[in-house]
Amino acid sequence: MAEVATFATSDQLLVVIDQVARRADAESVRIAKDVLSAGAATKVCLPDGPEEFARVLARRGSRRPVVIGDDRALLRAVSLLYRQRELAGCALSMVPVGAALSLAGALGVPTGAVAAARAVLDGVVRRKDLLVDESDGVVLGALRIPSLPVRAAPAEEQTPVPSGSGHASWLRTCQSLVRTLVPPRPPREPLAGVTRLGPARLRVEVDGVTLVDLDQPVDGVSVTPGASGFAEVEVRPVSVGAEASPLCARGRSVTVSGADFRYRADAGVLGPVRTRTWVVREGAWGLTLPG
């Protein structure tokens, strides 16, 4: 069972209101601030950017930090505390405000300003696993490696006119005339010159055991912190004929390597990298949730 701690409303709170939240929904910010101030001693900070956000968090003292903002603000707070090696001893609280709130919802944080603020005051801290890579990057929810983007050739490249033909100039003139007289046809899929997705060739290793190798193209890879220090890994091979079943595994470390690839982790897209290893840190961080 996850470790749980209960907070009293007499705790001092450091309420950090992200600038994106202030611009996106000032009314929800005001409501959350009023509820928190009515239930506990609060110090409210309005950082103007990431650097000031980091300074405010570093100078929190014994106050319990409460982030009012979106998924990126929560991720920024966790990343800063992890890099300062203070994450284990600092439980975070969050009032989600903004457009990007899917991560907060998936973690169990109420999405309404009043409900989230009350959970900060009366909730419990639940320890959660964390994915950490070799560059101190953190993943709170899931990371996904999509198929590789490839660029379709423009129409002129797909149907070239032979340059050595004696009637090439006459043919181009006729083609130009036809284009002016005939209405254009609806574009075919994929659109010429538009990026589309193609299979990736990656080696995926879970606890040192190869789950899929470079000779097997894949449609995508997902890694999610599971429970008790294990990550859930799913690889979707490219199907030939009948639909291929996903390859699944559990482990404490996951290494992905191959051609340059990008990956989506929580609220952002990172990379390109040629290899990356994620390790599960069991119960590495605490988040206040409704009891």
Backbone hydrogen bonds, N-H to C=O, Kabsch-Sander energy under -0.5 kcal/mol:
donor,donor_aa,acceptor,acceptor_aa,energy
5,A,125,V,-0.9
7,F,123,G,-1.1
11,D,8,A,-1.8
13,L,41,A,-3.0
14,L,64,R,-2.5
15,V,13,L,-0.7
15,V,43,K,-2.5
16,V,14,L,-0.8
16,V,66,V,-3.1
17,I,15,V,-0.7
17,I,45,C,-2.6
18,D,16,V,-0.7
18,D,68,I,-2.5
22,R,18,D,-1.8
23,R,19,Q,-1.7
24,A,20,V,-2.4
25,D,21,A,-2.5
29,V,25,D,-1.8
30,R,26,A,-2.2
31,I,27,E,-2.3
32,A,28,S,-2.5
33,K,29,V,-2.4
34,D,30,R,-2.3
35,V,31,I,-2.4
36,L,32,A,-2.4
37,S,33,K,-2.5
38,A,34,D,-1.8
39,G,35,V,-1.0
39,G,36,L,-0.6
40,A,36,L,-1.5
41,A,11,D,-0.6
43,K,13,L,-2.4
45,C,15,V,-3.0
53,F,49,G,-2.4
54,A,50,P,-2.3
55,R,51,E,-2.0
56,V,52,E,-2.6
57,L,53,F,-2.0
58,A,54,A,-2.2
59,R,55,R,-1.4
60,R,57,L,-1.2
63,R,60,R,-1.8
64,R,12,Q,-2.8
66,V,14,L,-3.1
67,V,93,S,-2.7
68,I,16,V,-2.8
68,I,66,V,-0.6
69,G,67,V,-0.7
69,G,95,V,-1.5
71,D,100,A,-2.8
74,L,70,D,-1.8
75,L,71,D,-2.6
76,R,72,R,-2.4
77,A,73,A,-2.1
78,V,74,L,-2.4
79,S,75,L,-2.6
80,L,76,R,-2.4
81,L,77,A,-2.3
82,Y,78,V,-2.3
83,R,79,S,-2.4
84,Q,80,L,-1.6
85,R,82,Y,-1.5
86,E,81,L,-3.0
87,L,81,L,-0.9
90,C,87,L,-1.4
92,L,286,G,-2.5
93,S,65,P,-1.4
95,V,67,V,-2.7
97,V,69,G,-1.9
101,L,99,A,-1.1
105,G,101,L,-2.2
106,A,102,S,-2.2
107,L,103,L,-1.9
108,G,104,A,-0.6
108,G,105,G,-0.9
109,V,104,A,-2.3
116,A,112,G,-2.6
117,A,113,A,-2.1
118,R,114,V,-2.3
119,A,115,A,-1.8
120,V,116,A,-1.7
121,L,117,A,-1.5
122,D,118,R,-2.8
123,G,119,A,-2.2
124,V,289,L,-2.7
125,V,5,A,-2.6
126,R,124,V,-0.5
126,R,287,L,-2.3
127,R,3,E,-1.3
128,K,285,W,-3.1
130,L,281,R,-1.7
131,L,139,V,-2.1
132,V,130,L,-0.5
132,V,279,V,-2.4
133,D,137,G,-2.4
134,E,277,T,-0.7
136,D,133,D,-1.7
139,V,131,L,-2.2
143,L,223,V,-2.6
144,R,264,R,-2.6
145,I,221,V,-3.1
148,L,198,G,-1.3
150,V,196,R,-3.1
152,A,150,V,-0.6
152,A,194,V,-1.2
157,E,154,P,-1.0
158,Q,154,P,-1.6
159,T,155,A,-1.6
165,S,162,P,-0.8
168,A,165,S,-1.2
171,L,167,H,-2.4
172,R,168,A,-2.4
173,T,169,S,-1.8
174,C,170,W,-2.0
175,Q,171,L,-2.5
176,S,172,R,-2.3
177,L,173,T,-2.0
178,V,174,C,-2.5
179,R,175,Q,-2.2
180,T,176,S,-1.3
181,L,177,L,-1.1
181,L,178,V,-0.6
182,V,178,V,-2.6
194,V,191,L,-2.0
196,R,150,V,-2.9
198,G,148,L,-3.3
200,A,218,V,-2.7
202,L,200,A,-0.6
203,R,257,S,-3.3
204,V,202,L,-0.6
204,V,212,V,-2.5
205,E,203,R,-0.5
205,E,255,T,-2.9
206,V,209,V,-2.8
207,D,205,E,-0.5
207,D,253,S,-2.4
209,V,206,V,-1.8
211,L,204,V,-3.4
212,V,204,V,-1.3
216,Q,213,D,-1.8
218,V,200,A,-3.1
219,D,236,R,-3.5
220,G,236,R,-0.8
221,V,145,I,-1.9
222,S,234,E,-2.4
223,V,143,L,-2.6
224,T,232,E,-2.2
226,G,230,F,-2.7
230,F,227,A,-0.9
231,A,251,G,-3.3
232,E,224,T,-3.2
233,V,231,A,-0.6
233,V,249,A,-3.0
234,E,222,S,-2.4
235,V,247,L,-2.8
236,R,220,G,-2.6
238,V,217,P,-2.4
240,V,242,A,-0.6
242,A,240,V,-0.8
247,L,235,V,-3.1
248,C,246,P,-0.5
249,A,233,V,-2.0
251,G,231,A,-1.6
254,V,278,W,-2.7
255,T,205,E,-2.6
256,V,276,R,-2.6
257,S,203,R,-2.0
258,G,274,R,-1.8
259,A,201,R,-0.9
261,F,273,V,-2.4
263,Y,270,L,-2.3
264,R,144,R,-3.2
265,A,263,Y,-0.6
265,A,268,G,-2.4
266,D,142,A,-1.8
268,G,265,A,-1.8
270,L,263,Y,-3.1
273,V,261,F,-2.2
276,R,256,V,-2.1
278,W,254,V,-3.0
279,V,132,V,-2.9
280,V,252,R,-2.5
281,R,130,L,-3.3
282,E,280,V,-0.7
284,A,128,K,-0.5
284,A,281,R,-1.3
285,W,128,K,-1.8
286,G,90,C,-0.5
287,L,126,R,-1.8
288,T,92,L,-2.5
289,L,124,V,-3.1
